[in-house]
Amino acid sequence: MIAISRQTADLSAYPDLVVIYLGMQVHNFGGFLTLMKMGPQIMKAANAGPDGLLHHEENIIMSLFPLHFGMRQYWRDFESLEKWTRELPHMAWWKDFLAHPQGVSFWHETYCMRGGIESVYLASLNSDSKRGLLGFAPVVDAKAAMFSARRRLKREGAEPPPVVAE
């Protein structure tokens, strides 16, 4: 007989917990090089322990081609996550990626303990854009009121300047 230990996480100390899933799908050799360049940088940044990052995990989403690499991060609160995205090295990665996607599609989905879900999908024109929430929800452009995570989550408070202009 195999003993099974049934456990759960006590999240009472994390009332503002935010979970973010991130993924990058490789469409060609250039995309593979992009992934190989960014992967170690992301690991280094996560290992540095940015303020508010509670835990970081990597995973490969089961598809050999296109290769699909993912991450899951747990943040103390949305403000910590948002602040980190406006700092180096993240800000530089984001600007570089938007200027030169190099054969990859990127997506993220954010889930907040106190409610609210938001997402963004940056797909090359020849990729399957029906991932995650887009698999069942209407597709809208990430512009105007849907441009930033703060606005998609309908969060109160001042919005920091965007990393790139809309």
Backbone bond lengths (Angstrom), bond angles and torsions (degrees), N, CA, C in turn:
res aa  C-N    CA-C-N  psi(-1)  N-CA   C-N-CA  omega(-1)  CA-C   N-CA-C  phi
1 M - - - 1.454 - - 1.537 109.47 -
2 I 1.303 115.66 135.93 1.457 121.36 178.94 1.523 108.60 -94.57
3 A 1.326 115.87 128.80 1.463 120.49 176.91 1.526 109.64 -80.19
4 I 1.298 115.79 134.77 1.452 121.39 178.98 1.513 108.59 -117.17
5 S 1.319 114.92 133.18 1.454 121.26 177.25 1.516 107.91 -105.46
6 R 1.314 117.20 115.08 1.465 121.07 179.61 1.519 108.53 -95.19
7 Q 1.341 116.33 118.47 1.461 121.57 -176.22 1.517 110.19 -131.21
8 T 1.309 115.37 163.52 1.450 121.72 174.16 1.516 108.44 -144.80
9 A 1.306 117.21 167.24 1.465 121.62 179.66 1.526 109.32 -97.02
10 D 1.320 116.96 131.81 1.458 122.67 174.16 1.528 106.56 -87.78
11 L 1.313 117.23 104.11 1.456 122.07 -175.96 1.529 113.27 -96.55
12 S 1.323 116.99 13.69 1.467 119.78 -176.66 1.528 112.86 -61.20
13 A 1.319 118.87 -25.59 1.469 121.74 178.40 1.538 111.68 -83.13
14 Y 1.334 117.54 -1.18 1.465 122.08 -176.51 1.533 111.24 -128.00
15 P 1.333 117.64 62.66 1.474 119.62 -175.69 1.523 113.75 -66.22
16 D 1.327 118.14 -20.91 1.457 121.48 -178.15 1.525 112.11 -110.04
17 L 1.328 117.02 21.09 1.460 123.06 -177.44 1.527 111.35 -51.74
18 V 1.323 115.53 139.56 1.461 122.84 175.72 1.526 107.31 -127.97
19 V 1.321 116.23 131.11 1.454 122.46 175.72 1.520 107.03 -113.12
20 I 1.313 115.55 129.14 1.461 119.80 178.66 1.526 108.90 -125.17
21 Y 1.318 114.48 129.34 1.460 122.12 173.73 1.515 106.87 -102.59
22 L 1.324 116.62 133.18 1.455 121.56 -179.94 1.515 108.40 -128.95
23 G 1.316 116.78 146.14 1.448 119.23 178.97 1.509 112.20 -147.43
24 M 1.324 114.17 153.12 1.453 121.50 176.99 1.524 107.04 -134.98
25 Q 1.307 115.39 126.07 1.459 121.00 -179.57 1.524 108.94 -109.80
26 V 1.323 115.58 127.80 1.455 122.57 -176.42 1.526 109.38 -90.99
27 H 1.342 116.66 127.73 1.465 121.16 -177.73 1.521 113.85 -106.95
28 N 1.349 117.60 -18.20 1.457 119.83 -179.58 1.533 108.81 -159.91
29 F 1.328 116.70 -176.70 1.459 120.56 -177.30 1.530 111.67 -61.51
30 G 1.329 116.91 -39.37 1.466 120.44 176.98 1.525 110.86 -59.63
31 G 1.331 116.62 -37.47 1.467 121.14 177.35 1.521 111.51 -66.29
32 F 1.325 116.13 -37.03 1.465 119.84 176.63 1.526 110.26 -62.63
33 L 1.334 116.91 -41.11 1.468 120.72 177.76 1.530 110.62 -64.61
34 T 1.337 117.10 -39.10 1.466 121.02 176.58 1.520 110.32 -60.74
35 L 1.320 116.55 -45.33 1.463 121.30 179.19 1.533 110.76 -62.68
36 M 1.319 116.82 -42.86 1.470 120.31 -179.79 1.531 111.67 -67.27
37 K 1.307 117.09 -28.35 1.466 121.26 177.10 1.533 110.68 -76.26
38 M 1.329 116.43 -46.00 1.462 120.23 -174.36 1.523 113.55 -77.91
39 G 1.328 117.57 -34.24 1.459 120.95 -176.53 1.520 113.74 -52.11
40 P 1.332 118.58 -55.87 1.467 119.57 179.40 1.533 113.09 -62.42
41 Q 1.328 117.03 -33.05 1.461 119.60 177.86 1.524 111.26 -65.99
42 I 1.324 116.08 -41.49 1.467 120.62 178.87 1.523 109.87 -65.31
43 M 1.340 116.70 -43.91 1.474 120.34 178.39 1.524 111.15 -59.45
44 K 1.330 116.89 -44.37 1.460 121.59 179.77 1.528 110.45 -60.99
45 A 1.323 116.69 -44.43 1.464 120.70 179.85 1.526 111.36 -64.63
46 A 1.324 117.40 -43.42 1.467 120.65 179.16 1.524 110.78 -65.42
47 N 1.339 117.00 -41.22 1.472 120.71 179.26 1.521 112.30 -66.65
48 A 1.343 117.29 -22.74 1.467 121.14 177.72 1.529 111.19 -72.17
49 G 1.334 117.42 -13.49 1.456 121.59 176.35 1.509 114.88 66.94
50 P 1.344 117.83 61.43 1.459 118.56 177.83 1.529 111.02 -57.40
51 D 1.319 116.03 148.54 1.460 121.19 -179.06 1.524 110.40 -55.88
52 G 1.305 115.89 123.78 1.455 121.37 177.95 1.516 114.77 99.65
53 L 1.338 118.60 -19.01 1.466 120.50 177.88 1.518 108.38 -78.19
54 L 1.322 116.32 116.89 1.461 121.74 -178.07 1.524 112.54 -90.35
55 H 1.343 116.53 -34.98 1.464 119.76 -175.85 1.529 108.83 -163.32
56 H 1.337 116.12 146.18 1.462 123.01 -179.85 1.524 108.24 -136.36
57 E 1.332 116.64 135.09 1.464 122.23 178.26 1.526 109.21 -136.48
58 E 1.329 116.70 145.91 1.463 121.65 173.64 1.518 109.23 -109.59
59 N 1.320 115.54 155.04 1.458 119.87 173.27 1.515 109.76 -156.93
60 I 1.312 115.21 157.00 1.459 121.28 173.77 1.517 106.33 -104.73
61 I 1.304 115.37 123.13 1.456 120.38 179.22 1.518 106.38 -79.71
62 M 1.301 116.57 131.15 1.460 121.38 -169.67 1.528 113.67 -61.97
63 S 1.292 114.16 92.08 1.457 122.92 167.99 1.515 106.01 -163.71
64 L 1.293 116.57 124.79 1.455 119.86 -178.19 1.516 111.10 -77.36
65 F 1.325 117.46 -42.77 1.452 119.57 172.85 1.508 107.95 -142.23
66 P 1.279 118.31 125.52 1.446 122.72 -1.21 1.532 111.49 -74.41
67 L 1.332 115.57 142.21 1.460 121.97 175.62 1.513 108.51 -58.98
68 H 1.313 116.56 136.22 1.461 121.24 -176.19 1.525 107.67 -131.71
69 F 1.315 116.31 110.95 1.454 123.53 -178.20 1.522 108.45 -105.38
70 G 1.331 116.45 137.84 1.458 119.60 -178.77 1.514 112.91 -134.49
71 M 1.306 114.89 164.61 1.468 123.06 176.93 1.519 108.11 -139.97
72 R 1.316 114.35 153.89 1.465 120.65 172.03 1.509 105.89 -130.91
73 Q 1.322 115.43 131.82 1.458 120.34 178.54 1.520 109.49 -128.15
74 Y 1.321 114.66 145.74 1.458 122.55 176.23 1.523 107.25 -115.75
75 W 1.329 116.24 122.83 1.462 122.45 -178.08 1.524 109.90 -115.42
76 R 1.311 116.34 146.41 1.475 122.73 -179.90 1.530 110.86 -57.51
77 D 1.342 116.17 -40.56 1.462 120.90 -178.65 1.528 109.14 -162.30
78 F 1.318 115.36 166.00 1.457 120.38 -178.35 1.526 111.57 -63.70
79 E 1.326 116.84 -38.25 1.461 120.13 -177.87 1.530 111.96 -60.36
80 S 1.327 117.37 -39.59 1.475 120.55 177.54 1.521 110.95 -64.13
81 L 1.313 116.60 -44.42 1.465 121.22 178.49 1.524 110.34 -62.75
82 E 1.322 116.45 -48.05 1.458 120.51 -178.78 1.530 111.44 -61.60
83 K 1.319 117.06 -42.34 1.468 121.53 179.25 1.530 110.09 -61.10
84 W 1.334 116.81 -44.74 1.462 120.46 -178.69 1.530 111.80 -62.78
85 T 1.333 117.01 -35.16 1.468 119.04 -179.40 1.523 112.23 -69.20
86 R 1.343 117.19 -15.94 1.470 121.53 179.97 1.525 111.69 -99.11
87 E 1.321 117.71 8.64 1.459 122.58 -179.18 1.527 109.97 -117.46
88 L 1.340 115.22 164.48 1.461 120.67 171.65 1.522 108.16 -76.51
89 P 1.303 120.21 141.35 1.459 127.75 11.22 1.533 114.21 -90.06
90 H 1.349 117.89 -13.75 1.462 120.04 -173.60 1.520 112.51 -56.68
91 M 1.318 116.72 -45.15 1.454 120.69 -177.93 1.533 111.29 -57.74
92 A 1.322 117.53 -41.36 1.466 121.12 179.29 1.524 110.93 -66.90
93 W 1.337 117.43 -41.33 1.473 120.36 178.48 1.518 110.28 -59.27
94 W 1.323 115.41 -46.60 1.461 120.65 -175.00 1.526 110.65 -64.07
95 K 1.325 117.22 -46.35 1.461 120.65 178.21 1.527 110.63 -59.97
96 D 1.336 116.67 -45.22 1.453 121.25 -179.37 1.521 110.86 -63.63
97 F 1.334 116.65 -43.81 1.456 120.09 -179.31 1.521 111.19 -62.56
98 L 1.321 117.43 -45.46 1.462 120.03 -178.91 1.525 112.22 -65.53
99 A 1.329 117.01 -32.74 1.463 120.91 178.70 1.529 112.24 -77.18
100 H 1.350 116.85 -32.70 1.470 121.86 -174.98 1.532 110.13 -142.59
101 P 1.338 119.04 78.18 1.471 119.94 -177.43 1.526 114.15 -64.47
102 Q 1.309 118.92 -22.65 1.463 123.39 171.41 1.526 115.61 47.63
103 G 1.309 118.05 52.65 1.461 120.57 170.48 1.509 116.72 78.98
104 V 1.329 117.54 22.06 1.460 120.67 176.27 1.519 109.90 -131.29
105 S 1.321 115.13 153.92 1.458 122.30 168.53 1.526 106.50 -110.59
106 F 1.307 116.38 149.57 1.461 121.35 -178.63 1.528 108.76 -128.60
107 W 1.328 115.87 147.58 1.456 119.96 174.92 1.519 109.67 -149.42
108 H 1.321 115.72 157.03 1.466 120.76 168.29 1.517 109.34 -147.15
109 E 1.327 114.92 150.76 1.462 122.99 173.57 1.520 106.82 -132.18
110 T 1.335 116.02 132.22 1.458 122.30 -176.95 1.519 109.55 -117.35
111 Y 1.333 116.08 132.67 1.457 123.13 -179.11 1.529 108.46 -124.85
112 C 1.329 116.23 126.76 1.463 121.56 -175.47 1.530 111.13 -108.80
113 M 1.321 115.98 135.87 1.451 122.49 -179.31 1.534 111.32 -56.61
114 R 1.312 116.51 -40.17 1.467 120.98 -178.60 1.527 112.40 -85.19
115 G 1.296 117.08 9.54 1.456 120.65 178.20 1.514 111.66 106.74
116 G 1.279 114.45 150.61 1.451 121.06 179.11 1.510 111.61 107.60
117 I 1.304 114.64 134.64 1.460 123.20 177.26 1.521 106.06 -135.53
118 E 1.326 116.82 138.11 1.462 119.98 174.89 1.505 108.45 -141.90
119 S 1.334 114.90 162.39 1.455 119.15 -177.63 1.513 110.06 -156.28
120 V 1.327 114.83 159.78 1.460 120.98 170.32 1.529 107.05 -148.10
121 Y 1.325 115.38 142.98 1.454 122.42 -178.71 1.521 107.63 -131.62
122 L 1.304 116.73 122.20 1.457 122.04 177.78 1.513 106.75 -113.77
123 A 1.315 116.47 100.70 1.461 120.91 -172.40 1.512 110.90 -115.66
124 S 1.325 114.97 144.27 1.458 118.88 171.87 1.524 106.95 -69.72
125 L 1.310 116.12 158.32 1.457 120.51 -173.50 1.525 113.36 -63.66
126 N 1.327 117.46 -22.66 1.463 119.48 -178.02 1.526 113.14 -100.01
127 S 1.334 117.79 13.83 1.464 118.97 -177.21 1.527 111.46 -102.82
128 D 1.307 115.09 162.62 1.458 122.08 176.61 1.527 108.04 -77.62
129 S 1.313 117.53 110.35 1.462 120.70 -176.61 1.528 112.71 -93.04
130 K 1.306 118.19 11.82 1.467 121.39 -177.61 1.523 112.03 -96.27
131 R 1.319 116.56 43.52 1.465 122.07 178.51 1.515 109.85 -88.98
132 G 1.334 115.31 155.80 1.452 121.34 171.63 1.516 113.61 52.14
133 L 1.319 115.60 -131.34 1.459 121.44 -177.36 1.526 112.59 -62.37
134 L 1.351 116.88 -24.75 1.468 119.61 177.95 1.526 111.62 -71.33
135 G 1.316 117.12 -10.20 1.455 120.83 177.97 1.518 112.90 -68.21
136 F 1.360 116.77 -17.74 1.462 119.17 -178.77 1.528 114.03 -141.95
137 A 1.323 118.46 -19.83 1.465 120.99 -176.27 1.523 110.46 -95.86
138 P 1.330 117.27 153.78 1.464 119.90 177.45 1.527 111.51 -59.38
139 V 1.309 116.44 145.26 1.462 123.39 179.29 1.525 108.36 -91.84
140 V 1.338 116.31 129.16 1.461 121.58 174.24 1.518 108.13 -130.87
141 D 1.324 116.84 152.63 1.456 120.96 177.73 1.525 110.17 -69.35
142 A 1.331 116.48 141.49 1.468 122.07 179.11 1.527 108.39 -83.86
143 K 1.331 115.80 71.14 1.460 123.21 -178.76 1.523 108.67 -134.21
144 A 1.329 115.85 165.30 1.465 123.26 176.94 1.534 110.07 51.57
145 A 1.329 118.09 -120.77 1.466 120.87 -177.30 1.524 112.53 -65.86
146 M 1.324 117.72 -15.37 1.469 121.26 -179.90 1.524 111.49 -104.48
147 F 1.351 118.66 13.77 1.456 121.55 -175.01 1.520 113.30 -74.06
148 S 1.322 118.52 -42.19 1.466 120.28 -174.85 1.517 111.60 -113.87
149 A 1.325 115.26 156.12 1.465 120.67 177.89 1.528 110.43 -58.87
150 R 1.333 117.85 -41.61 1.470 121.32 179.96 1.525 110.35 -58.58
151 R 1.317 116.61 -43.94 1.471 118.84 -179.91 1.527 111.59 -72.57
152 R 1.343 117.66 -37.03 1.471 119.26 178.05 1.522 111.18 -64.32
153 L 1.342 116.88 -32.18 1.466 121.41 178.01 1.529 112.32 -84.94
154 K 1.331 116.80 -6.09 1.461 122.34 -177.64 1.527 111.10 57.71
155 R 1.341 115.52 43.94 1.465 122.58 -179.86 1.521 110.65 -82.59
156 E 1.325 115.48 140.61 1.464 121.80 174.37 1.518 108.42 -74.81
157 G 1.306 116.55 167.31 1.454 121.65 173.95 1.509 112.65 100.31
158 A 1.334 113.03 165.62 1.462 119.91 -178.59 1.518 110.65 -70.54
159 E 1.288 114.67 135.87 1.461 120.78 179.01 1.526 108.58 -89.52
160 P 1.324 117.20 130.58 1.468 118.05 176.63 1.522 110.04 -67.55
161 P 1.331 116.97 159.60 1.466 119.10 177.70 1.534 110.04 -57.85
162 P 1.338 116.99 143.66 1.462 119.12 179.11 1.527 111.23 -68.47
163 V 1.322 115.81 153.79 1.455 121.14 177.34 1.527 109.52 -66.31
164 V 1.328 116.25 -40.83 1.459 121.93 175.07 1.516 107.99 -128.62
165 A 1.304 116.48 149.19 1.469 120.93 179.86 1.523 110.45 -68.65
166 E 1.315 115.34 146.88 1.454 120.50 177.16 1.518 109.48 -67.38
